[in-house]
Amino acid sequence: MFDTLSDRLSATFKNLRGKGRLSEADIDATAREIRIALLEADVALPVVRAFIANVKERARGVEVSQALNPAQQVVKIVNEELVSILGGETRRLRFAKTAPTVIMLAGLQGAGKTTLAGKLGLWLKSQGHSPLLVACDLQRPNAVNQLSVVAERAGVAVYAPEPGNGVGDPVQVAKDSIEFARAKVHDIVIVDTAGRLGIDQELMQQAADIRDAVSPDEILFVVDAMIGQDAVNTAEAFRDGVGFDGVVLSKLDGDARGGAALSIAHVTGKQVMFASNGEKLEDFDAFHPDRMASRILDMGDLLTLIEQAEKTFSQEEAAKMASKLQSSKGGKDFTLDDFLAQMEQVRKMGSISKLLGMLPGMGQIKDQINNIDERDIDRTAAIIKSMTPKERAEPTLINGSRRARIAKGSGVEVSAVKSLVERFFEARKMMSKMAQGGGMPGMPGMPGMGGGPGRQKKQVKQAKGKRKSGNPMKRKAEEAAAAERREQAAQGGAFGLPAQEDKNFELPDEFKKFM
């Protein structure tokens, strides 16, 4: 969604690199480019004006003029201002002191409220809660049936006493759901309300009546991130007519310009709390303004990547794989079965292109990432599964005739099988080297980089010391000089290096080859 904005901002900052100081003209030109980038991204004009004013004021201040690298300082300012207009800190759900906590969803028809109810239910269930979805959209055809299907897929309970399709009283259903939740011991109630194609008085009145009937702890306004500036107008109308506590952005994985996401928190004064960024029920998470700003500026989002990995990867399995790679056999215990298991774990985290997009600097190779064929993992899995258990455990057994059989069984060329086995050996060698603390292949083990049970270091021959003088006075002077050198060495740099005055200091042999 933010690709165009990211590209424009990256190009703008590229022009600042290498400048020792920034003139007024540089600041004005940068501000103008950022303004154009934001307006092209469909950000609301009042938000753009406030953003540019803050950036220019701070860019002319002391924090830039006295900075060692003014260009990097400007990027830092833009990042902080982006975080600010996205809502500042991450906003968490407020839970009721006595269960159940009632969460009401409101928004226009087509914003994705019903699907989002299932996503929110699954997300809360994964955190140990017992949510109940309530079908209060009794007007849209098949809305009740859709919520029931979504709830079943999410593995959460649903309360749908009325068939819908224009039959039933949504206010009464909402009121009865609270007693039902207490009876069935559900600690969270998620109320899915009806939407309209546009803002009208009837919609507002019904939403207000449901609000008064259930007294929700949180009212979440669900907005389609792809509808642009109209999202801001709709949000303002709902804020004034019904009121809401937080915003949920749906369809954040679309190809729209993304201005609504950047505008809505600033204009309404209500923070974006959740973001839905895919079609699967798992494609949903809390909205972090700092991480989103980091993604927009192509700085990556490693925290989200780590969180996804922690959800997917088993600590026990990871320890098991590490022990295989660190074994005295040089990683030969790591088989193609283990390789396949690792690939399947990565696949569970989502698409490869989306995962790579969370790494810093990946915007520069965006086209290559977008052209990644996700089916390559399936082909690799098919090749490995066409091997016998013995071949997976000992890939060295795979000769020409076996390659031909495996290729025929997996529907690929023989060269693909050969290439996979060769890449596996290379990957195993590299991972084993890194696991044993030897650094990357071809690189010597550097101090402080985890010296594990790797290769034994060669002992450096110690040079013979200087002969001591037979003259007592001269020997005493030499000993005093040596003591002074030792004291200077102890007071050396942060890494304990000797002071520059010590002429006898020599680098170890393993460092000399880098000089």
N, C-alpha and C positions, 0 to 999 in steps of 0.2 A: 504493500500500500504506500509506503513512504519512499519508494525507490527514486522517483523523480526529485523529490525534495533532497534526499541524501546526495544524489549526483550533483545537484546545483550547489549545495553547501560545500561539498568536497572540492569542487572546482574553484569556489570562492576562496577557501582557505589555502589552496595550492598557490594562489597568487601572492599570499603573504609570506610564504616560506623564504628564508634566507635574508629577510630584512632585519637589520640590527635595531632599528627604531621605526616607529610608525608615525607618519605625518598626519595632519588633519585630512589631507586629500586621500590618504590610504584608508583612514577610518570611514570617511564619507562614502568612498567607492565600495568598501566592504559592506557597509550598512545598506547601500542601495541594492547590491546584489542579493543580500539576505532578504530584503523587502520583496524583491521580484520573485525570489524562490518561494517565499511564504504565500504570496498572493496567487502564484501559479498552483500551489498546493491547495488552494481554496480555503485558506485560513481566513476567519472573519476579520474585516478591516480594523475594528477597534483593537483586536488582539495584536494585529501586526504593528499598529502605531505604538501601542504600549511596549511591545517587545523591542522594537527598534530604538525607541527613546531610552530604554534602560541599558541596552547594549552600547549605544553611543556614549551615554553619560559615564558608564564604567570604563569604556575603552579609552576615554580621555583622562581618566583618573590616574592616581599614583600607582595602582597595582599593575598597570601596563607600562607606564613610562619608566619605572624603575626595575622592570622585569628583565631577566637575562635573555629570555626569548619572548619578545612581545607577541609574535604570531601565535605561539602556543597559549599565551595568556588570553588572547581574544577567543580562541577555541574554547578555553575553559569557561569564559564568561558566557558565551553562547550556550554551552552545555547547561550551565546553572540556570540561565533564563528559560531554557526549554523545559527543564525540570519544574520550574516555577509555574509556567503556564499550563503544564500538564497536571498540576495539582499539588506539587511539592512532595510530601511524604505519602507513603502507601497507606490507604485507608482500609481498616479491617472492619469486619461485620461486628455489630453490637448484639450481644445475646441477652435475652431477658433473664432477670434474676430467678424467676420461677417459670419452668417450662409450661407450654411450648413457646419458643421464639417464633413470631409470625413475620414472614417476609412476603411483601406484596409486589408483584411485577406489573408495571404499567407501560403503555407505549402504543404506537400506531400499529395497525394490522400489517403484517409482512415484515415486522422488525425482527422476528425470530423469538418471541416470548416463550412459546410452547416448547420449542427445542431447548431453549436456554433454561427452562424450568428443570428439564431432565439433566442437563449438564451441571447445573448448580446442585441438584439433588445428589448426583454421583460424586461431585467434589466434596460435599459435606459428609456423605457416607464414608468416603476414604479417610476422613478425619475423625471417624468414630461416632458420628451423629446418626440419628434415625429419622430422616426427613419424610414428610408426607406431602405429596403433590395434590393440590385441590383444583378441580376443573370448574372454574367460574366463567369461562368463555362459552356461553350457551347460545351464541348467535351464529358464529362462523360455522359453516357446514363441516361436520366431522372433526371439530376441534376437540371434543371430549374423547373421541376414539383415538385421535393422534396423541393426546396426552397420556392415555392409557398405554399405548404402544411404546412411547418414549420412556415411561416409568418402568415398564417391564424390561426394556433394554438396559436401563440404568440399575435395575435390581432394587428399586425403591417402591414404597407403597403409594397407592393413589386413592383419592376419595372422589368418586364421580356418581352421586345418586341420581342425577338427572341425565337424560339422553342427549340434551342439547338440541342443535338445529332449530333454535327458536323456542324450545320448550323448557320451562323451569325459571326459577327466580335466583339469579346469581348471588344476591345479597343474603338470602336465606341459606344457600349452600355454604357460603363463606362463614356465616355465623355458626352453623351446625358442625363445620369441620373442626372447630376448636375443641368442642366436647368429644368428638370422635378421636382426635389426636390424644387427648388426655386419657380416654378409655383404653386406647391401644398403645399407650406409652411412647408416643412420638415426640421428640424434643424440639423439632423444627417443622413448621407448616409453611409451605411455599404456595401462595395463591396466584394462579394464572388467570388474569382478567381479560376481558374482551378488548379488541382494538377496532379502529375505524380506518378508512382510507385517508381521512383527513381529520383535523381537529373540529369537533362540534360539541354543542352544549350537552347533548344526550350522553356522549361518551364521558365527558367530564363529570356529569352528575352521577352516573353509575359508579365510576371509579371512586368518587367522594363518598357515596353511600357504603360501598364495600369497606373503604378506609374507616368510616365511623363505626361499622358493625364489628370489625375485628381488632381495631386499634393496633395496627402493625408496628413492630419494633423497627423495621426497616422498610421503606418504600423505594424500590429500585426502578429507575426509568430506563427501559431498554431502547436503545437507539441504533438504527442501521448506520454503520460507519460509512456506507457508500452513498448516502443521499446528500452529502455536502452541506451547504449553508442552511438548507431547510431543516436539518437536524437541530441546529441552534434555535431556530424560531419555534419548532415544536417543543423543545426542551423548556424554553421560556414560558410557553403557554401552559404546559403541564405544571411547571413550578408555581405559577400564579394561580392556576385553577384547582389543582389537587395537592400539590407539594410533593417533593421527593427528597430522599436523603443521600442518594448516590446514583451514579450512572453506570450502566453496563453497555459496553460497545460490542455489537454483534457484527459478524462478517468482516472482521479485521484482516482476513487473508485475501480480500478482494483486490481488484486493481484500480480502485478509485483513488483520488488524490490524498485523502486522509486529513483534509482540513478540519472536518468535524471533530475528530479526536483531539486536535490541537486547540480548538476553539471552545468546546463545550464546557470544560471545567472553569475556564477563565470567565466566560460570559455568565454562566448560571451561578457560579460560586459553589457548586457541588462537585465533589471529586469523582473521577472515574474509578470504580472499585473493582470491576471485573472486565475481562476481555475474552471474547470468543473468537478463535482464529482458525477454524476448520469445521469440517462437516461431522467428524466423529464426536461422540459424547465426551471423550477425553481431551478434546482440543479446547480447553477452558482453564483459565487460571486467574489469580489475583493480578490486578494491574499495578505495575511498579513504574511510577513516572521517571525515576532515575535510569532504569534499564531501557525504557522506551526511548528516552533522549539519547542514550548511548548508542542504540541501534540506528537512530536517525543520523547520527554523526559518524557512522561506520566504525564505532569503537567496540562493537560486538556486545554480546550479552552472556558472558561466561557464567554468571550466577544462575541464570535460568537453565543453561546447559548442564551445569553441575547438579541442580535440583532434579532435572529430568533423568539424569544418569543414576542418581541415588534412588529414585522411584523404581527404575527398571532393573538395575543390576543388583544381584544378591551379594552381600558382603562375604558370605561363606564361599560362593562360587569364585568371586574375585580373588580371595586368599588362596583357594585351591589352584587357580590358574597361575598365580604369582609363584607359588611353591614349585610348580612344574618348570617354570621358566628359570628359576634360580637353582635348580638341581645341578648336581655335579656332572650330569650327562650333557650339559650345555644346551638345555631346553628340549632335548629329544623326546622327553615325556609328553611334550605338548603336541597333540596329534591333530589330524584333520577333523576329527569329531569335536575337539575343543575349539578349533578354528570356526567350525560351523555354528557351534553354540554361541560363540562371541558375536558372530554376524547376526544371528537371530535376535540377540539381546539388543544390538544397535538398531535393528529394524523396528523393534518395539518402541523405540524412542521417537519414531516419526520418520519423515522423508529425509534422505541424506542431504538434499539441497537446503532444506530448512535448518538442519543441524549445522551445516557449514556456514550458513548465513549468520549464525550467532557468534562466529569467531571474528576477532578484530581484523579489519582491513580486507575482508572478503568482498566488499563492494567493488574493489578494483578488478575482480575476476567474476563479476556477477553473471556475465553471459555464459562463461564456462560452467558455472554452478547450475544455472537454469537448464543447461543442455545435458546434465547428468541423466543417464538412463537408469531409473530406479530398478528396472528389470534385470540389471547385471547381477544383483545380489541373488535373485531367483535362479538365474542361470548357473551361478557358482554353486548354490545349494543343490541344484539338480545334478551337477557333475559329481559333487562329493557323495550324494546319496546313491549314485550309480556304482560306487565302488563297494567292494566287499569290506567287512569289518577289519580284516587283516590288512588290506591296502590302506585303509584310513589310519590304522595304527602305525604302519610302516610304509610310508609313501615311496621309499627307495625301491620297493618291489615292482613299482609300476613301470613296465617295459613297453616296447612298441605294440605288442599284441594286446596287452591289457589296456593301453591307451585307446586302441581302436574299439575294443568292447565297451569301454566307459563312454566314449564319444557317441557310439551308436545308441547306448542306453539313455543318454541325457539329451540327445538330439542336437549335438554341437559338432564342430569340426575337431579333428584330432589335435590340431595346433592349439585349440583352446584348452584342452586337457593338459597338454605339455606346459603351456604358459601358466596355468593355475598352479601346478605342482612346483614349478620353478619359483613363482612369486611366494608360495607358501614357505619354501625353504629360506628365501631371503628375509621374509617377514619374521620367521621364527628366530633366525640368527640375530636380527636387529633387536627384537623384543628381549631375547635372552641376554644380550649384551647390556641393554639398558637396565634390566631387572637385577643384574649382578653388579651394578654400580660402575660399569666401565664406560658410561657415556655412549655417544653415538658411534657406530662402527667407523673406523678410520680416524677417530679422535682419541687422544690419550685421556686416561682418567684424571680429571682435574681435581685439585683439593677442594673440599667442601661440596662436592657434587655426589655424595653418597658412595663412598668406597665400600662396596660389599665384598662378598667372597669371590672377587674376580681374580684377574691375573696378578701374580705376585710382582711387586715393583722391583726393578734392579737396584741393588744397593750401590750407592754412589761411593766411590773410593775416596777416602778422606786424604787430603793433601798433607804432606809432612809439615809439622809446625816449624817455625823459625828457631834456629839454634839460639840458646840463651847465652848472653855475653858472660865472659869470665870476670869482667870488671864489676865489682859489687855496686858501685855508684850508677854505672850505665844500666845494669840489670834492674835496679830499683826504679830507674826512670822509665824503662820499657814496661815494667809491671804496672806502674801508675798510668801510663798511656793506654795499656790494654784494659785496665779497670774503667777508665774514662770512656773508652769505645763501647764496652759492655753496657755502661749506664745509658749512653746515647742510643744504643740499640733497643734497650728496654723502653725508652721514651719515644720510639719511632712512630711511624704512621699507624693508621687504624688497623692495619693488618700485621702489625708487629715487625715491619721492615726496619733494617738498621738505618741510622741517620746517614746523610749523604757524605759526611766527613770521613766515614770509615772506608778507606781506600782498599782494604784487604777483602772487602765483601765480594763474593762471587755468587752468581745465580747457579742453582743446581743444573746438572746436565740436561734433565728433561725439559727445562724451561729455555735453555740456550738455543734449541733448534727453532723456537718460535721468533727469535730476535733477528 
